[in-house]
Structure formats: C-alpha cells, structure tokens
C-alpha cells in the first residue's frame, strides 16, 4: 500500500487527514496495518491505517463490546487524547434509534440502554453528566430512567 500523504511522522499523517476531512485530529486513529486491510482503500502507510473514531466505535459495537470496553480499547489505540464525552456522543449517534420513525417500546428501550451505557462510562471516568437545562452536574445524584430522559430531551 502506498502512502496517500507525504508525512514526517505518523502524527503528522493524522493531522493531514483531519485537515482534509475538516474534523478534529483526535477523531482519527492510526492502527497497525493487517492482512484484512489488503483490499481496502485506507489512507495510511504500508504499516499503518487511518480510521475514524466513528468507524472504530461502530465496529466494536457490532462485536458486542460495551461502551466502557470500547473506550478502554480506544485509549490503548490512540496516540491523541480522546475524551469520554466525544466517545459517548459518537456512540449515541451510532446506537440511538432516534432517527427511526416508529415509536415502539423497543426503540425506547434501545435509547435507554444507550444512555445507561453513557452514564456507566461517565461514572467510571469521573465525568459529570451534563444537565443542559439547569447547568448542574448530576454526577452525585441518583438518576432514574425517566429523570435521565428529561436531561437529554
């Protein structure tokens, strides 16, 4: 695989890809090239592959990894800091059924399951849960499902 970018270091490679896509550099990962990547059109070098955080999170979610497991794996893979908030927002975008037009109980359960995963990650990483309506940190407060939904709606 020929590199698509000229670069000085692998970190420079990430920043160039981020500039091309117009998103932050810490939303990209550089991982080792594997035989599975042979037929893919990845940007990178003969030894590394650049992947977006959303692609990696989607792949790990499809492997039935919890959000906490996904976050831990991303911390090990990334050469740039990745915040729990960024991972949570991408995770919610991928897993949340909000875009579905139906109003089924299954859809609501999936939404609550996704939110529960985020709350668990925030507790594990000591990240406060934002309350945008009252601008207070809900970290030390017991949150029931209905109460949590009000925060995010």
Secondary structure, 3 states (H helix, E strand, C coil): CCCCCCCCCHHHHHHHHHHHHCCCHHHEEEEECCHHHCCCCCCECCCEEEEEHHHHHHHHHHCCCCHHHHHHHHHHHCCCCCCHHHHHHHHHHHHCCCCCCCCCHHHHHHHHHHHHHHHHHHHHCCCCCEECCCCEECCCCCCCHHHHHHHHC
